[in-house]
Amino acid sequence: MTAPIATFRLTRTIAAAQDRLWHLLTDAKSRELWGGPSDDVVLVLETTDLREGGQERHRCGPADNPEFTVDTHWYHIESPTRACFSETVTAGGQRFGVSLVTYVLEADGPATTLTVDVAVASMTGDDMQDDFQSGWTSSLARLDQLISTGTLA
């Protein structure tokens, strides 16, 4: 049986200079603030190594039980214009899905156009595409909101 594979693209023009947006996308502490798709979900980084070949691990989920582990592997980092990495999501010893993510940042005056391409291989069925896409959509909306309100410096 092959894993269902799906792809999606999200594009946002965000009111932040390219260097600043790059920092917010790649800085571990910043990602903890915007990476959870809602106030009810936390993202807790356990290890971070932002470099080509680097690996990271974080947990996510409800604040009282961040049960999902996400292992990230960085493959390409071209600051401040693009990055490519994979994420593997597991919980309770079960692998749920693996994604390949690419960020492309293009300066647009005082703002930056961010394109996020995601390819998802689900290990549990078609529902993982919706979960990944919903998570990314909500997280990017949260990032945009935190920037626009000045919460993220």
C-alpha positions, 0 to 999 in steps of 0.5 A: 500500500502506498502512502497518499501524497498531496501537495498545496501552495500557500502565498501571503504578502506579509508586512515585514521586510525580507530579512525580518520575515526570514528571521521570524520563519527560522528563529526557534523562539519566534516559531514557538510564538506563531507555529501553533495554529491557535492560542490553544495549541503550543509549539515547544522546541526541544532541540534546534540546529538551523543549518544545512544538514541540521535537525530539530525536534519540537512537540506540539498539541494542547498546552496540557498535552503536546503529544505530537513530536515533529522532527525537522531536517533542514536540506537547503538554507539560502538566507533570506530567500529560500529554505527547504526542510522535511517534517515527520510527525509522530505520536505514541510511537505512530508516524502520521505523516512526512512533509517536504516544505519549501519557503520562498521569500521575495521582497515586495517594497516594505513587505515580503511575498512568502510562498510555502509549498508543501508535499505531504505523504500520509501514513494514516490516510487522506485526512493528513493532507487536510490536517497539514494544510489547515495547520499551515494556513492557521499558522501563517495567519497567526504569523501575519497577525502577530507581525501586524499587531507588533507582537513579534519584534 
